[in-house]
Amino acid sequence: MIEEFEYDGIWCLPEKPDNKVSGKLKFHPVEGLKLQLGVHPNLYRITQKLKTILQICLLHELGFDKEEIKSAFLRNRRYKDDFV
């Protein structure tokens, strides 16, 4: 009988080797095999960029000009790299 095991790793489909996702492969003799996939590593950064873009659009709609928006984002260091 095969013993229970667990492996953390990076997983992908053979036809898409560049699309990697973190996850955990688990085996239990009774329950069988399970692959629990995590979040794509770039999802957080993509979400943060989208949030920044939406904030810029909102400020623009509220009447702020480009220099006022840029100044506001540069004052807040966490957005410095995201501002175009």
Secondary structure, 3 states (H helix, E strand, C coil): CCCCEEEEEEEEECCEEEEEEEEEEEEECCCEEEEEECCCCCHHHHHHHHHHHHHHHHHHHCCCCHHHHHHHHHHCHHHCCCCC
